[in-house]
């Protein structure tokens, strides 16, 4: 667990503090997304965890150990780090880039080679085809995959990610999100993720921490941040489409109505689909309701516009 | 093998240059034919190859000092600790280049005597600027996100400098070294004034004795060496730039 307690930081020549008395946790194995407009202190906060920035006050601990007890280099080699723009070393191959931290930690050559192959596989890059390429030969999406592989290289328990999927087109970005979630499902890293994009935060976060002017405004699950924004600022930041974003977080099974509703309609969606997908199908087909089937294609219920509205009247726990 | 591709031809050129310089009879015949009726054809005190050796000694020692000092200063002023000295160092080296080398000789002779030493000092001072300027430009040209990720992954500052910054800056730094060395080959001819020998000796000898063939001997040797060293360092620069792309 990363624990941030009463942390403050001011920069010289700055009018106001970058971070003010900030406290929150990143529970072990979870993804906490730090979000806010530019200049809100989210990157500064993240950079204090691996001591690229030293706080003026407060304490940051990882698994109970104060980060100041480590030498900065030792600390950073135990924390995966992926940033916007990726920052791959242009004079090294993909394999050499991935091998940086294991190399710094003094792993043996064979173990590094094995690990590099394993990681390129993990991020969906064919090791034989990509290991020998130079960064300038990669597309934006490939470079960001290498960035993630490099951050995971020494199997650090903690990952810091500062808009690591920032510089790619929306389609590639969505695919990287899906892959990231699949990897996270397997590896269960403790991840502090920084972004200014609410869609990304909702897609990836187990919890969301909203910051403004160096202070914490709200911290909650994505679902609750969308449903109950703490104030005007959060409401405007999550955007006018927050209801639609909520739909994409909720599976159809949460608004299940009796099968009879969808009678006469030959169409259905899978039980794993989101309410957003179900609603889109309803609008597309111009029907009042749509069936829901399980993995064996048996109808288990239906979803209608009314059942979706009812679902959103229920308070969240 | 890729490294050899750009360097093989300049190495051959260097070999050819030395072979031609060693063929004294060739020089007598060629310059004799170019200046019929002249009695003074070649510099009397040293054969062409000896002049090459003297000149190379001047150039190699002074350029080695220029490169070492230029690199060290360039690295120093781009570190956090040395950033405050950037302007001072820049001004001093600019001054070093505007100050005529002849004047440096004259001022250095009372302290260092005649010959090699004052010449090397003047040439070394004169050659620092291009190396320093390009070292700074090369290091400052390393993308910020590359530095950020190097530090964030736990490289110490020395590791970052040696493994990331200098390799990425290398093509630009070598370009500066190339300028410094080539200019040095020409400038070193005035070392003859302080009695340091080299190609300046026949040039001045020809001037004093109204013997154009002797001056041309020195000038041709100097031009040839400058061309060969330029090509050689150009090959090194090219190898570094092509094998290691300097930007993402």
Contacts between the chains, C-beta under 8 A, distances in Angstrom:
chain1	res1	chain2	res2	distance
A	50	B	152	6.2
A	52	B	148	7.7
A	52	B	151	6.5
A	52	B	152	6.2
A	72	B	154	7.8
A	73	B	154	4.6
A	73	B	155	7.2
A	73	B	156	5.4
A	74	B	154	7.2
A	75	B	154	7.5
A	76	B	151	7.5
A	76	B	152	6.0
A	76	B	153	6.2
A	76	B	154	3.6
A	77	B	153	7.1
A	77	B	154	3.7
A	81	B	149	6.7
A	81	B	152	3.9
A	81	B	153	5.8
A	83	B	145	6.1
A	83	B	148	6.0
A	83	B	149	6.0
A	83	B	152	6.9
A	84	B	145	7.3
A	85	B	143	7.6
A	85	B	145	3.8
A	86	B	145	6.9
A	86	B	149	7.4
A	86	B	248	7.6
A	87	B	143	7.2
A	87	B	145	3.6
A	87	B	146	4.9
A	87	B	147	7.8
A	87	B	148	5.7
A	87	B	149	3.3
A	87	B	150	7.6
A	88	B	146	7.6
A	88	B	149	7.6
A	88	B	248	6.4
A	89	B	146	6.2
A	89	B	149	7.9
A	89	B	150	7.4
A	89	B	164	5.9
A	89	B	168	7.9
A	90	B	143	8.0
A	90	B	146	7.1
A	90	B	168	6.7
A	90	B	244	7.4
A	90	B	245	5.4
A	90	B	246	6.6
A	90	B	247	6.1
A	90	B	248	5.1
A	91	B	164	7.9
A	91	B	167	5.1
A	91	B	168	5.8
A	91	B	244	4.1
A	91	B	245	7.3
A	91	B	246	7.7
A	100	B	153	5.6
A	100	B	155	7.8
A	101	B	153	5.3
A	101	B	154	6.5
A	104	B	153	7.1
A	104	B	154	5.6
A	104	B	155	6.6
A	104	B	159	7.4
A	134	B	245	6.1
A	135	B	245	7.9
A	135	B	248	5.3
A	136	B	245	4.8
A	136	B	247	7.3
A	136	B	248	6.1
A	143	B	248	7.4
A	150	B	149	8.0
A	150	B	153	7.5
A	160	B	152	7.8
